[in-house]
Amino acid sequence: MLHLIFQSPIETAILERIDSGDVVVFLENAVLSILQNSVISGTLTRLLGSNRLCVLSDDITVRGIAPNELAKGLEIIDYAGLVELTVKSRIIQSWT
């Protein structure tokens, strides 16, 4: 499953619904919640063990976030990468 998370702050309940092997993309203001010292950084580290976690490059650029400010292990993707993920995923869940 592909999870598109737009919500900020990100509720822990959403992250608890992510199953092993799911892909997560943080978009829009959700990128503000995935910084290295964020409240959910421990949860993100745990999820990285069995999931692919991505962030849209344009969304961090627009918000003035440098890649090295993000939680370690997040993959930065562009719009083409986002489109590729949506095409490959049978089920897409949006969290707004």
N, C-alpha and C positions, 0 to 999 in steps of 0.2 A: 504494500500500500504506500502511496505517496501522501504525505501530510504537508499541506501548505499553511504555515502559521504566520498570520498577519498581526495577531493580538499583542499589545504591549500595555502593561506587563503581561508576561506569559504565565498563565495559571498552571500550577503544578499538576492539576488534574488532567490537563491536556497531555503533558509529557508522560504521565502514567498510562495513557491509552496507546502509546507507541509500542508496537510489538517488535520483537527481534527480527531483523531483516528489513524493516520498513525504512523508507527514505524520508527525510524531513528537509524542507526548505523554509528558511526564515526570510520573510519579505517585509517590506515597508517598515513600520515602526517596531516590529518584532526584533529587528537587528539591535535595537537599543538595550534589549534584555540579555544579549548573549556575549557580553563583554567578559574579559578574564575574571574579574572579581565580582561578577553578578551573583545575585541570590541563587540562581539556578545553575551556577557553574559546576557544582558537584554532580548534579543530575545529568548535565550535558556530558561530562566525562564518563559517567556510567553508560549512557546511551551510545557513546562512540565505540564501546566495546563490541556492539552487535548491530550497529546501524550506521548509515551514511547520513551525516548532517551537513547541510549546505546553506550558504547564504548568497543572495544575489549581489553581485559586485556593484551594480548601480545604486542599490539601496544603501550600502555602507558609504559609498562615495558622496552621495547627496547629503548624508547626515554627518559628514566629516569624520568618519571612523576609519582609522588606519587598520590594515589587515592584522598587524601585530597586536592590536588592542582586543581582538576577538578571542574567545575561549580557544585554547589549543586544540587542534584536530579538526576544526571546521573547514570545509572545502568551499572555496569561493568559486561561484559559477557565473556565467553570463546568461543573457536571454536565450541564446541558442542551446545552452546546457539545460535551462529550465524547460524549454520546448521538448527537448529530447527526453527528459524525465517524464513529462506529461504524456508523451506519445507511448512510452514503454509501460506505463502504469495502467493496469486494468481498473483499479479503484483509486480515486483521489478524494481526500478529505480536506476541506478548507476550514480553518479555525480563525474566525474574525472577532 
